[in-house]
Every structure is written in C-alpha cells, then in structure tokens.
Amino acid sequence: MRIGFAGLGNMGGRIAACIVRAGHDVLGYDLRPEHVTAAGARPAGSVGEVAGHSDLVLLSLPDSRVVEAVVLGDDGVLAHARPGQIVVDLSTAAPDSTTRLHRLLAERGAAYLDAGISGGAAAAEKAALTLMVGGDAAVLDRARPALELFSAHIFHCGPSGAGHTAKLLNNFLNAIALSATAEVMVAGKKAGLDLETLLAVLNAGSGVNFATLHRFPKIIHGDYLKGGLTNTLMLKDVQLYVELVARLGVASPNSSGPLASFGLARALGYADEISNTVVDAIGDLSGGVRLHTGEEPAA
C-alpha cells in the first residue's frame, strides 16, 4: 500500500517519522517543506500529487476549515480520489464536516475514515497513540496495518463522524483536567506547598488525572513538553465540543472553565505555545507565579 501524507507539523511529522522508521516509504506534502524532509518522507509538490500517487492518504491538519480546503481544493484529495483509495483524517475536526467529506469521497468510490488521536507528542514519537475511528469497519481493517505503525490502541467507534465525536469528548476532559490542575498548582505554589509533595498527594488521591500524572511532574521543573497541542488549538477543540453538545441538546455547565482558561492563555500571548503554558497564563494573573525554580516572580 502506497502511503501519502498531507500535514507534517507537530503531530503529523512525528506520525510520518514512525511510518518511515518502520521501513515504509511516505510521500509527503506540507506548506513548510522542511517538515517533510525532517520526517524522512519524500517531498511532493502538492496535495494533488500526494493523492494521485497514494493508496492510503493520511491527513493531519489544524481544523475543519483546512481539512476541507485540502480535500475539496482544485488540486485536492477529492479531485484525485478513485475507487479503493482510503483517506484517513487524523485531525480534530467537526463531525458534521467529516460526514459531508465522507459522502463526497464515497461518490468517487474512495473511503474516508475519521481517526481522532490521543496521547500527545510523546506517544506519537513512540508509535503508541490511541486512535478513535469512525467509518466502515471493513475499510478500517484494510487500513489497520498502516495505522498500527504509529498506534498502540485502535478503537472503531461507529459510522462516519463517530471517531471525531469521540475525540471531541476526550479532548474536553483533557482540557478540563489541564486547566483545573494548572489552577490548583498555582494555588499550591502561592500557599507555599512543596509541589512534588502536592503532586504525590493528588496522584494518590481522588484528584488524580492525566495532567497530574504526566504533565505537571515535568512542568514544575520547567519542561513544558513542547511539541503538542497549542492553546489556540485546545480552545478550538473545546469550542467544537460546545457546538457538538449544543446540537445534541446536552447541557454543558462545565465548559466555561476551559473556555476561560485557554482563552486567557491566548489573550496573554501564549496562543501558539503548547497548551501546558496555560499554567503560566493563570500564574500571570495571580501575581507573576511560575511553578519551577529559575523563573520565580519578582519580589
């Protein structure tokens, strides 16, 4: 199966590199050509070239607007789609956009899978991502050998759009855990608590979550685990979640917290920084607090 890739940024580049390390050729396109070569992929001149020369096309793009431009553009994926081809969208996208693209590609005989990913940059580098996939189960079976090159867990969530729906639900919980833990850690710092001890308490107690286990043990020492989701993208994901649950008729009283936190981070200049820097945005409004030594607030 010839593999093509469009969008080799923070996550796409790491995923493509996993495929290359496994011994497979990847034809890649990115607006920044250096991303393609850094991942070890063969550079393509356009999205159309990727789609025209690949049996499996992987997409890793910022949002539905960009996904639609890449798929529906004059020299996009749809223009080169053909029977038997599989397109896998690894982006975090709006499910209604996903189902529309699925229908359009199906008219050309091509299959479209929405495959939300979880695990962050660290899991991507280790080929240990979790995939939540929407679309035809038989198509997933055909694509699975390629997807297993960078994933440790693959879940078929249902028909088209189900994967991106599951991704939005997952990312909302991720956003709540990160923003709430950031607030707690700033409070702990200002209260004079030892942050290593505080994390040990949280991880042995009912406050344990992904952020306390995997993010803040690094952050308190100044390692923000750069390379993952930015504050702008995290805010976008939460907004997509709010739109989703509104259409479903589900009340969302808990969405105001992460909307405020990541909106604050974007407003204070952390828009394109990894979302873990939300703790610095909260610290800025709390007297210039930094969790880690070496960057303490001025007296």
N, C-alpha and C positions, 0 to 999 in steps of 0.2 A: 504494500500500500504506500503510494507516494504521499508524503506529508508536507503540507504548506501551512504557513503561519503568518497572520497579519496582526501586528501589535506586539512588539517585543520590548515592552517597557519593564517596569519593576517586576511584575509577575510574569508576563509573557516571556521575557528574556530568560528568566530562571527556568520556566517550564520547557522552553525550547532547548535550553542547555542540557536538561535532563534527557530529552529525547536523543540529542546528539551524542551524549556520553554513553547512551545505551547502544550506540552503533548505527543509528539511523540518520539518513540524510534529511535535512529540513530546508525547504525553500522559504525564505522569509522576506517580509516587507514591513518597514516601519518608516515613519516620517523622518526619523533620525537613523540614517544608515549604519552609524557606528553601533547601534544597539543590535543590529542583525549580526555583524561580524563578531561582536563581543560574546554572543550566544553560540557562536560556532556554526551558524546557519549560512546557507548560500544566499547571497543577496538577489532579490528580484527587483525589477524596475517599477512594478506597480502591483496593486491588489489583483488586477486582472490577470497578470502573469502568474501569480500565486494560484488563483482559482483555476486558471486554464491548464495548469500542469500538475494538479494535485488531486488525488482521490479522496483525501481527508483534509479539510481546511479548518484550522483552529483559529479562533478569534479571541483576543484579549484586549479589550478596549474600554475607555473610561465610562461610557454611559450609552443609553439607547440612541441618543442623537448621533453619536459617532458610529455605532453599530449599523444604524440604518443608512448612513452615508456610505459606509464601506460595502454593505450588501447591495444597496439599491442604486449606487452611483453608475454613471455611464460605462465605466470600465470596472464595475464592481463584481461582487461574487455572483449575483443573480444573472448578470449578463453572460457569464461563462458557465453557469450551472448546467448539469447534464444528468441523465439517468444513472443511478447508482452512486453518485457522489454524496459524501457526508460532510456537512458543515456543523462544527461544534462551537457554540458560543460560550466561552469561559468568563465572559464579562458579568458584572452585576447590572442587570437591565430590567426594565419594566415588563412584567409578564404579558400585558396586552400587546406591546410591540413585538415581543417574542412570538406570540401565536400568529400575528399577522405575517411575519417573515417566514414562519413555518409553512403557512398556506401558499405563499408566493413561490417558495422553492419547490414545494410539492407539485405545483403546476408544471415545473420543468423536470420533474422526475427525481429531484435531489431531496435528500433528507436533512432535517435541521434538528439538532439536539441542543437544548439549553442546559448548560452544566455549570452551575454555581460552584465556586471553590471556596474552601475554608482551610485555615492552617497558617496563612501568612507566608512571608518571605522565607522564614526558617524551614518550614515544611516543604516549600517549593524547591529549595536547594537540596533537600534530602530525598526528593521524589516521594514525599509522604503526605500529599494533600488529601483532603476529603472532597469528593465530588458528589453533588446532588443533582441528578439528571432528570430532565423532562423530555418526553418524546417516545417514539416507538421502541419497545423493549428489544425487538429483533434488530433494529438499527444499532442500539446500544451494544448488543452482543457483537456486532461486526466491528464497532469502533473500540471495544473494550481493550484489545491487546495494545493499542496505541495509548489509550488513556491510562493503562496500568504502568506505563513507563514513567509517569510522574505522580501517581496517586497510590495511597495505601488503602483507601476505602472508597468504594463507588456505590451509591445508592440510587436505584431507579425510583423516582418519586411519583411518577404518573405521566399523563399526557403532556403535550407541548405546553410550556409555561410553568409546569409544576416545579421544575428544578430552580428556576429563578424566583418562584414564590418561596420555596423553602430557604433559598439563600437570603432573601429579604428578612424572613423571620429570624434566621440565625444571626444576621448582621445587626438586627435591632437589639437582641440580647447582648451581643458583643459590645455594642455602643453603650448600652446601659451599664454593663459591668465596668468598662473602661472609664467612663466619665464619672460614675459614682465612686469608684475606687480612687480615682485621681483626687476627688474632693476629700475623701477620708484621709488619704495620705498627707495632703496639705494640712489638714486639721491636726493630724498626729504630729507633724513636724512643728507646728506652732505651739502645740501643747507640751513640747519637749520630750516626746516619747522617742525611744530608740526605734528606728524604722525597721531594722532587721527583726527585732522582737515583735513589733507590731505585725509584720507580715507573718511571722511564725504563729502568732495568736489567730490571725484571720484564717490562715491555711489549716489550722487545727480546729477551727470553729465553724459556725454556720455562715460566716461571711465569705467563705472561700469561693473563688470564681477563677475564670481563665486569666484575668488581669492580675490577681494576687499571686497566682501560681507561676505564670510565665512572663509577665511583662514587668511588674514592679521590682522583682528581685534584681533585674538589670537596671531599671530606671534610677533606683536610689543610688546607684554607683555611676550615673552619668551616661549609661549606654541605652539610648532610646530605640535600639533595634531598627535602625533606619533601613528603608527599602520596602516598607509595607504601605498600607493604605494611608493616604493623606487626610488631613482634617476636612478638606473640601470634598473628597470622595466619601468619607464617612458621613458627612452631613447630607450628601446626595442620597446615600443609601437609606438613611433614616427618613428623609422626605419621601422616597419611593415607598417605604413601609407604610407611612401615614396615608399616602394615597391608596395603597392596596387595602388597608383595613377599612378605610372610609367606603370604598366600593363594596366591601364585604358586609358593611353595617356593623362593624365591631368598634366598640368604644376604646379609645386609646388615651387614658389619663396619664400614662407613664411616658408618653413620647416627648413631653415638654422638657424633661431633664436633658437628654442627649441633644435635642434640637438647640437648647440654650447653650450647652457646653461647647459643642463643636462650632456653633455659630459664633460664639465668643472667641474661640481659637482663631477662626478665620478672620474676624474683625481686628484682632490684635496683632496680625502679621504672621500667623502660623499656617496660613491657608495651604501652602504646598509642602509643609513639613509633615512628617509621619504623625498619625493621629495620637500617638503616645504623648506628644507635646501638649495635649490638652491640659495636662497637669501643670505645665508652665503658664498657660493662659489663666487657669484658676489661681495659680500662685501669684501672678502679676496683680490680680485684683485683691489679693489677700496680703498685700504688703511686700511684694517682691520676693516671695518664698521660692526657694529651689530645694529639692529633696536631697541632692547629692552634695558632698563636700567639694570645695574648689570653686563653687559658684554661689556662695552664700549671699543673701541680700545685704545691702549696706546698712550700717547701724543708723 
